[in-house]
Amino acid sequence: MAKKASIAGEVIKSYLEENPDMASLTLARKAYKENPELWTNIEGARTMIRMYRGACGAAHLKKLADKQFVIPKATEDNKFAFPEPEPVTWEPYEIPTTCHKILLIADLHIPYHDRDAVDIAIQYGIDAKCDTVILNGDIMDCYALSKYIKDPRCRDMAAENEATRHFLMALRQNAFPDAKIIYKEGNHEDRLPRYGQSVAPELYVADMIKTVDEALELDRIGIKWVSGKIPMYLNQLNIMHGHEYGGRSAGVFPARSMYLKTQECCICGNWHRTSQYNAKTIRDRLISSWTIGCLCDQHPEYMAVNDWNLGFAVIERDDDWFVIDNKRIINNRVV
């Protein structure tokens, strides 16, 4: 009996594939006429058709293994019975109102950082009495996880992770013990989840691969982690790493490139260059964008010749606006 039922089911599915819009009773008559040996009567064929179309109640629908022929039913909340979308979380991070003076640094690429430049930027933030530090992406390099050609002798992710955690602990304990510290994910930190998704998807889905904030123990150090490509808001300013819009190049004028992409006031790292661009709308609204310099080695083996510069920024919050002091480091001096 089970074999006959299985054959009948396959026959019904073939009829449903060929006649997706035909009424159930009409289709049952057709199926029974051409295959009378499979059902006792037309109603038997019709019941099977209705079962595959999800019309035999919620209990039967739940047990149905093959739901490709189920006809969605309209409800009060979904009058066209369209499929439900996958849930997407999009919540930009609002910089707390208690943050008034912010040291913004990015692109250290630990362990390929410039120690002197990092010291200078941190000391400047201390002297300026910054109450907040934003680590705006690419603080660690994740060299071993890069998709580009790598020197196999440098593949030591454990040592890189330890060096980055060392930096963060020293930043908290020795430089800014009372400051708010925020760590924004950059494209280099994004190498870790992308590596898990592509190389070990089963472990990634099972949450058996540590996230960057877990690996660096940010909770224990007292550092806020901002994951993904969401922007951070400070009044009218959008703080981004710079990779959020995709693409590897920002052209000859990265601040203008970011203005064209965002059409809003924004500041980012990623391009390793200090730049500023200003524009005014027809309603006299001033829009400015900035990119800051990096704090990493200026001649890495993958791009030994480049147009980068060392730098950082200090952001002061006004009541409803902001002021940015975009700094460069030249010959170990802040200019």
Secondary structure, DSSP 8 states (H G I E B T S, - for coil): -HHHHHHHHHHHHHHHHH-TTS-HHHHHHHHHHH-GGG-SSHHHHHHHHHHHTT-S-HHHHHH-S--TT------SS-TT------------EE--TT--EEEEE----BTSB-HHHHHHHHHHHHHTT-SEEEE-S-SB--GGG-SS---GGG--HHHHHHHHHHHHHHIIIII-TTSEEEEE--TTTTHHHHHHHHH-HHHHHTT-S--HHHHTTHHHHT-EEE-TT--EEETTEEEE-S-TT--S--TT-HHHHHHHHHSS-EEE-SS---EEEEEE-TT--EEEEEE--B-B-SS-TTSSS----BEEEEEEE-SS-EEEEEEEEETTEE-
